[in-house]
Amino acid sequence: MSMALGLGQYILDCYALNVASERETWFYSYSDFPLVRMRPGQPSTVWSSPVHGARAIAVNDTHVLFGGNYDDKPLLQLYRLDYRGHQRLGPVARVVLTDETGRAWQPSWLKGRGPWLHGAEGTRHFRVHLEELLARAGAT
């Protein structure tokens, strides 16, 4: 089943959903992979995304973190949400999460909840806040 998004776009499959709060929901869907923010009583905000196949999104008011893509499932990509004239995503950094030994995480499971990204590799789990990643990337 598909659902109309507007302006000729359809949601065929929701790849990532983030219920950031009771008043804000974000989703990222196939086939054009828009990033969409929905708030009650307001029009949806839609950004075109250069990322295809992400499994999770973590968000705040200024940035989005995409978890994975078709070619690299553990890749994390950080983008700035730009609003000037039309919505677009500005690349900030590619992120590699490491454990306490310096080994890169290879998560098989990723989920976003607001600004938090949760992941698992086997029986090991992690949780990282978007603000921590922004600080590491030197982004504002």
C-alpha positions, -999 to +999 in steps of 0.1 A: +000+000+000+013+034-008+003+068+008+004+102-009+029+126+006+020+155-016+034+172-047+034+139-066+054+120-039+043+087-025+054+067+006+059+031-006+080+020+024+090+038+056+127+031+061+132+051+093+107+066+118+116+088+147+089+098+172+108+127+187+080+138+211+042+137+215+041+167+191+068+158+165+073+128+142+100+124+116+102+098+088+123+089+059+107+068+031+111+051-002+112+059-031+125+094-033+139+092+003+126+126+016+132+135+052+098+147+066+090+164+099+053+164+110+038+186+138+002+189+147-015+219+131+014+228+109+023+218+073+049+190+070+084+201+063+102+181+036+139+179+028+153+162-003+179+137+009+211+125-008+211+094+014+195+063+001+186+033+022+193+046+058+179+024+085+176+050+113+175+088+118+183+108+149+172+145+149+172+178+166+160+213+154+192+219+134+207+185+123+199+149+113+220+118+116+213+091+090+222+056+101+234+033+073+228+033+036+225+007+008+262+004+003+275+008+039+251-004+066+272+009+096+279+043+080+266+073+100+262+106+081+255+139+098+237+167+079+226+203+088+189+211+082+189+242+060+157+264+057+169+292+034+144+296+006+138+259+003+147+230+025+179+212+018+205+192+037+240+204+041+267+177+047+286+180+080+305+148+086+307+111+083+308+095+117+325+064+129+315+053+164+341+033+183+339+013+215+361+017+246+389-002+229+389+020+197+372-007+176+346+006+151+310-004+158+294-025+131+257-023+143+232-047+129+204-028+145+198+010+146+169+031+159+165+068+165+144+085+192+146+122+191+183+132+193+194+097+205+207+069+183+205+034+197+223+005+181+234-031+187+261-054+175+255-089+187+249-086+224+266-053+227+245-021+227+252+016+225+234+049+227+248+082+216+233+117+216+233+139+185+249+168+205+279+146+213+284+138+176+280+175+167+307+184+193+331+157+179+325+170+144+331+206+155+296+215+140+274+243+153 
